[in-house]
Amino acid sequence: SIYLDYQATTPTDPKVLAELTPYYAASFGNPHSAEHWFGWQAAKAVETARQRIAQLINADSDEIVFTSGATESNNLALLGLVEHYTGPRKKIFISSIEHKSILSICHKLEKKFSLEVVKIPVDNNGFIDIEWLSNNANEDTFIISIIAVNNEIGTVQNLDVIGKIARKSGAIFHSDASQAPQAMEIDVLRSGIDILSLSSHKIYGPKGIGAIYISRELQKHIEPIIYGGGQENGLRGGTLPAPLCVGMGMAAKLIKEHFTCENQSIASLRNLFFEMLQARINDINLNGPSWPRRHPGNINLCFPGINAQDLIAVLQPRIAASSGSACSSGIVEPSHVLRAIGCSHEEAQSSIRFSLGRMSTRQEVEEAVEIIVDGVTKLRRS
Ligand code: PMP
């Protein structure tokens, strides 16, 4: 089976696995046990991991808090800031192509607090309307939260520009950067990011762990959402899973080290994949931006006249890909991201995301093209 769903999750890199395994075995200590060697050894490894994550985004290690994943990081960012806040600002700006986790937190914030969540319009490639933001961000804006790299269409936002607008208006700038490390160099200082969410399993690290960068200044202005024994500077209670922390640290180190080379090689495979499909299948359309400002592994295609779910089913078990649709209570909802960039309901339901990554090969791409051509031909004939 050919795995083309790297944006859903990545395989754990063997180097990550090798680095973390000892912390499930001989070095099993609790990193918070401060009185003996087992604890010290685990704590030291966790701190190295924290440093590696900090280096990935140009932060200091005391600004990194471990969480269970980007979903929790997003919860901590928005809920934690809102719960602490007593000032007059009343609005949260998000893009209309945020991940479901941000959307559902915002839904709760609107209901529970007297806050207004405003969606910044995006163009038909998913780029937020900078002029709109610049005209609308003001002393009433509490948080601006923007997904750095979109998980469905790969749009890479211009964080530097958004950061400047946030600064000018005095708003806090949060970014969900779960998909970003493979697509862009993140620099929280240069981009003026105050708080940023990361996920380990999107960067070849273990599942069940993530991190959040909270600038030193902002740490005084946020409430935890998980209370416990004062771990993580009081910002997130609970014993740290040392093996997972170590794994995420290694994953961060590897993705930073190989960024330039890997970004280019994945992008050229992706481009080849697209060109081959275009040459073999009539009438396919690319959803989302052209290459330079797009995640290197992402390709989102509309196959007019074909139902995405049918195509994915026909590709089983040979190709793993996904439709952005969400199935809630038996009704398939077309992707809100595709709808936001102007796709019709039908176009959205005919679209599939393929995503390539570190372990993808040319041979896989060539085989996948044959299988997809076959599947499309079959469905268009029937
Ligand atoms: N944000 C984005 C953009 C994502 O792609 C994902 C994963 N689909 C998440 C948040 C949630 O991350 P996690 O699985 O680590 O909770």
Boltz pocket constraint, residues with backbone or C-beta under 6 A from the ligand:
constraints:
  - pocket:
      binder: B
      contacts: [[A, 7], [A, 8], [A, 68], [A, 69], [A, 70], [A, 71], [A, 72], [A, 99], [A, 101], [A, 147], [A, 149], [A, 150], [A, 151], [A, 176], [A, 178], [A, 179], [A, 198], [A, 199], [A, 200], [A, 201], [A, 209], [A, 210]]
      max_distance: 6.0
